[in-house]
Amino acid sequence: MNAILPPLAGPARVRHVIKGQVIEGDSLEYGREPNRFTTPVLDVGALVWPRPTPTPAADVPVDEIIDVLVATGDVLKRDASGVLAQAMERSVAAGFYPRDLVETSFAHLGHMFSRASMEFMIAQEIGGKDLLDGWREVTAPSGRSARVRAFPCRLLHVIAGNSPGVAANTVIRGALTKGAHLLKLPSNELFSAPAILAALSEAAPGHPVARSFSAAYWRGGDEAVEGLLFRPQYFDKIVAWGGESTIKGALKYVGPGLELVAFDPKTSISLIGREAFASEAALEAAAEAGAHDATIMNQEACTASRFQFIEGSIEQIDRYCERLQAKLGQARRSASAEPRPIARSLRDEIDGLRDLEDYYRVWGGYEGRGLVIRSDEAVDFYPEGKVVNVVAVERLEDALRHVNVATQTVGVYPPQRKAALRDLLASAGAQRIVSLGAATPEVGLPHDGFYPLHRFVRWVNDEG
Amino acid sequence: MSVRSELVDAAVHEDVFDRSYPDLEARQLEAARELFAERREQIPVLRRRAAESGVDEIRSLDDLVPLLFAHTSYKSYPASFVEQGRWDRLLQWMQTLSTQTVTDVDVEGVTDVDDWMDRLRAAGHMVLATSGSSGKVSFLNHTRGDSANKQRHYRRMSGWPYVKADNSRVVFLTSPSKGPNSAIEAAVNSAAVWARPGEAHFLTDEPLRLADISASAALNKRMAEGLATPGEIAVARVQAQVRAERMSAALDDFVEKLLAHRHEPIVVSALWAQHMAIIDRAKALGVEDGGFHPDSLVSAGGGLKGVSLPDDYKERVDRFYGKVIRNNAYGMTEMAQTCPKCQCGRYHRPPGLIWLLLDRDGERLLTADDGEDGVVEGRFAFLDLLYEGRWGGLISGDKVTIDFKDCPCGRAGPTILDTISRYAQAGESDHIGCAGTIDAYIRGAVAP
């Protein structure tokens, strides 16, 4: 990524992509300093794919699509045009993450377009390429014959901006399922999706897969736009990521014929057994794994651990906390070492605990190098910005009352403890149990309790 | 006498806003310097904040900025202290924000949070609580003297600049008459300064109980933990329903009394939604718009969170009361001294209240030069010099516009324009992330 870049003066120019065509323009202005940005005029009519015609890629064999995506990944890795590098600079300038984390995230994008993972996704989530490419013959116990196909849909994606990987994953999933896809850009990551789609068009100009994607920004919740677009005449499903307001906003339009696929807000936790204190090495390993899981995308990810429940004496737990705090500020693949000061509201909450030393102990300051609060009850606030609440428990099972349907990933140390805990955790609502240190998500496995590809299609049958 | 008490006491003068206070800014700064030096020794959280930000003396108003507390500071105690009845721990937390010793209050045998507040109040700590919509209440300590001074201040500000509070009227207040909440305190103060003996009418004498709020918070928590049964939710709904019916009957009586006195100068204070309910009942009784005595004082306020009102609710309320005096003031739970509104619709600053206009992020102090022609928009913060019981410095979530020039009404000094709104919370726009909690969904599930 060393192309020559134009200077970043004035408001950032956000590109739109309409059915594979990159659209430039700065007719509309949004945001406030220093995150002002402009977009081209929004042509709402151009954002839909009329119903009577099948979606552009409906009859393209999935193997060809995989080839196009692999080629897109190569374009992203090479980035000869500098489009991705420019998007990265824009993301750096927008300031949501420190530069090193943006760089590693963008550098990883091309590698997400891996043939092996796409083959795995289709096998796991759909159950075979034949279901995407045509009609699979089955016979019901009654003797009736039927043909089933994972049929392409029209999807409107309200994507999350806390990682550029969300846009890449959306493009991969959307392409593999052959539907038509409109991506609504989030204001905290305006640049990655258009850059990825530009790479797709560069890899396969005018290809039906390229023509299957559009990406545009409008203010989330803008009824003038959403009231027109969020209709079953144009889209089968709204795929909404993120916060309460996004999901609620989408829900307003959901009804017969328009389904919601929600990657709704999630929190992740860790469970650390007393085995962590068996040796110095075990403590080191647990603290390292705990720090890894707590700092995924600088703890902006839903997979990032925020509460760590731990068995042990107070003296032991304090040793864990001390080590954990020292490791939270380190640079990792998915975490930056550059400190970002903790939000003022959180600081006010933590200040309230510092003087209750009999019940709480705090390691670390507010500069963003990592802060750990040890307590015997989970804190009331939501830890962010490399803040971890380590909660002392008698037994790991005591943490179950903090687990609900919003608990996404539960990291367990040592891994042998998982088998005894996983059914209890799943019953309480948790969706993913991993060995501590392995909270970074994988594709081709369920996410938020479902297989995304499976829900990106409509399952259609032809019977008799 | 200290500069600080001189400025606070200025509110006793009837012409407080018409007098000139030469060097008011310099004297406010002097008072802030004096107050900080004293409070830093008394309040642990302030001491820590000062140490962390490196402020050891107030040399300019900028030095106050890192020392401002957020409203969340006053509810930064762990909720488990209340849920599990750890009243001594709650006192220890309260101590970190108080000037006086509270840890020696006897909490032996305390049964619930209202009981705990009663014990504190009995010991002279006039703790106020907010009934926050999040279910977690704030506790703000102040002294008996603070309470008395607030009432003294209120007597001067209420009715300004039109009429003087002189205990001559029949007063209607749509709040409970008892309870440790600042809205109730304000209503009680209103009754104290306006009502003639026996003529203060509250919506109800049923005290506001924090335990009821805590109970709903506890139920939400049990929901989140997967422990609440559908039966518990049903009971909570029925209780809410019963209470709503009781309040509805109380409102009928209240409106009947109010209408009976509408041809004499009265005082009415209610939230917008309550005014609308009053109008509905009056209309049902065949009472037309505009029959109120022109010297009546009618105030309306309150946010509309979760309440749906017709678009023209303000006009409807205006029409219903007709030509009356509409006094208003800008204030908040954490602020003892309110800012009353003049004939030009602008809020004026009492001498004992230091206004701090900050940038959106609350980090930089703005001055007249930050806007055009001395009109500047920013985040409202303040240091209230009145408090003896706690630190009076706070940063709010309010977006205000201050005109640093003199007011068109002719009075000197800066004014806040009548355009106050809230800053959106971070993430409320379309900054979308997949990390978050679903507390709000769970609360939504419990709410009737």
Interface residues (C-beta under 8 A of the other chain):
Chain A: R32 V158 I159 A160 G161 N162 V166 P186 S187 N188 R219 G220 G221 W241 G242 G243 E244 S245 T246 F263 D264 P265 K266 T267 Q299 E300 A301 C302 A304 A343 R344 S345 D348 E349 D351 G352 L353 R354 D355 L356 D358 Y359 Y360 G365 Y366 S375 E377 V379 D380 Y382 E384 R401 H402 N404 V405 A406 A428 G429
Chain B: P44 V45 R48 R49 E52 F69 A70 T72 S73 S76 Y77 P78 A79 S80 R89 Q92 W93 Q95 T96 K136 A224 E225 G226 L227 R360 G362 A426 G427 E428 S429 D430 H431 I432 G433 C434 A435 G436 T437 I438 A440 Y441 I442
